[in-house]
Amino acid sequence: MDSLIKAFYHVRMAEEYFADVIRDVDKGSMLASMCREYIKKCKYIENSFRQTPAMQGVDLTVLQNELNGDILVHEEISRLCLRLAQEQKESVVTLLKSLIAGEKITVEVQ
């Protein structure tokens, strides 16, 4: 299931980048038009897979969170983690695992 989540993550990421291109160019340009078409294709992939009978009975909670959340936050977290020392990276992984497990977290910044 991790590979499926990653695949949808990248489809959503592509959709966000195409939308970003549209924001940066003339809305009537050929490039903007192409990007709008690519966004439609990304949405088609997302919707068709959600509706396929192959997914009946599969818990799509994580996938739904990926599709509905701020997809670019993953990129921001990765970018920031590059600046951490190895011990700090390990602390971030521990923190994320605890959050996923539903544990109560208290963070002390020194």
C-alpha positions as CSV (number, residue, x, y, z in Angstrom):
1,M,0.0,0.0,0.0
2,D,3.0,2.4,0.6
3,S,3.8,2.4,-3.2
4,L,0.1,3.2,-4.0
5,I,0.2,6.1,-1.5
6,K,3.5,7.3,-3.0
7,A,2.0,7.1,-6.6
8,F,-1.0,9.2,-5.6
9,Y,1.3,11.6,-3.8
10,H,3.2,12.2,-7.0
11,V,0.1,12.6,-9.0
12,R,-1.1,15.2,-6.6
13,M,2.3,16.8,-6.6
14,A,2.2,17.1,-10.4
15,E,-1.3,18.6,-10.2
16,E,0.0,21.2,-7.7
17,Y,3.0,22.1,-10.0
18,F,0.7,22.4,-13.0
19,A,-1.5,24.8,-11.0
20,D,1.6,26.7,-10.0
21,V,2.6,27.2,-13.6
22,I,-0.9,28.5,-14.4
23,R,-0.6,31.0,-11.6
24,D,2.7,32.2,-13.1
25,V,1.8,32.6,-16.8
26,D,-0.8,34.4,-18.9
27,K,-4.0,32.6,-18.2
28,G,-4.9,32.5,-21.9
29,S,-1.5,31.1,-23.0
30,M,-1.0,27.8,-24.7
31,L,1.1,26.7,-21.7
32,A,-1.7,27.5,-19.2
33,S,-4.2,25.6,-21.4
34,M,-1.9,22.5,-21.5
35,C,-1.5,22.6,-17.8
36,R,-5.2,22.8,-17.2
37,E,-5.6,19.7,-19.4
38,Y,-2.8,17.9,-17.4
39,I,-4.6,18.8,-14.2
40,K,-7.8,17.2,-15.6
41,K,-5.8,14.0,-16.4
42,C,-4.4,13.9,-12.8
43,K,-7.9,14.3,-11.4
44,Y,-9.1,11.5,-13.7
45,I,-6.4,9.2,-12.3
46,E,-7.3,10.0,-8.8
47,N,-11.1,9.6,-9.3
48,S,-10.9,6.5,-11.5
49,F,-8.8,4.7,-8.9
50,R,-11.0,5.7,-6.0
51,Q,-14.0,4.2,-7.8
52,T,-12.5,1.0,-9.1
53,P,-14.0,-2.2,-7.7
54,A,-10.4,-3.4,-6.9
55,M,-10.3,-0.9,-4.0
56,Q,-13.5,-2.2,-2.4
57,G,-12.7,-3.3,1.1
58,V,-9.4,-1.5,1.2
59,D,-8.9,1.1,4.0
60,L,-8.3,4.3,2.1
61,T,-8.0,6.5,5.1
62,V,-4.3,7.2,4.6
63,L,-4.8,7.6,0.8
64,Q,-7.7,10.1,1.5
65,N,-5.5,12.1,3.9
66,E,-2.8,12.3,1.2
67,L,-5.3,13.4,-1.5
68,N,-7.1,15.9,0.6
69,G,-4.2,17.4,2.6
70,D,-1.6,20.0,1.7
71,I,0.5,17.9,-0.6
72,L,3.5,20.3,-0.6
73,V,4.0,20.0,3.2
74,H,6.0,16.7,2.5
75,E,8.4,18.6,0.3
76,E,8.8,21.3,3.0
77,I,9.5,18.7,5.7
78,S,12.1,17.0,3.5
79,R,13.8,20.3,2.6
80,L,14.0,21.2,6.3
81,C,15.3,17.8,7.3
82,L,18.2,18.2,5.0
83,R,19.6,20.9,7.3
84,L,19.4,18.7,10.4
85,A,22.2,16.7,12.0
86,Q,21.7,12.9,12.0
87,E,20.7,12.8,15.6
88,Q,18.1,15.5,15.0
89,K,16.8,13.6,12.0
90,E,16.3,10.5,14.2
91,S,14.4,12.7,16.7
92,V,12.1,13.9,13.9
93,V,11.4,10.3,12.9
94,T,10.7,9.3,16.5
95,L,8.4,12.3,16.8
96,L,6.5,11.4,13.6
97,K,6.1,7.8,14.7
98,S,4.7,9.0,18.1
99,L,2.3,11.3,16.4
100,I,1.0,8.6,14.1
101,A,0.6,6.3,17.1
102,G,-1.7,8.9,18.7
103,E,0.6,9.6,21.6
104,K,0.5,12.9,23.4
105,I,3.6,14.9,22.5
106,T,5.4,17.7,24.4
107,V,8.2,19.5,22.6
108,E,10.8,21.5,24.5
109,V,12.9,23.8,22.3
110,Q,16.3,24.6,23.7
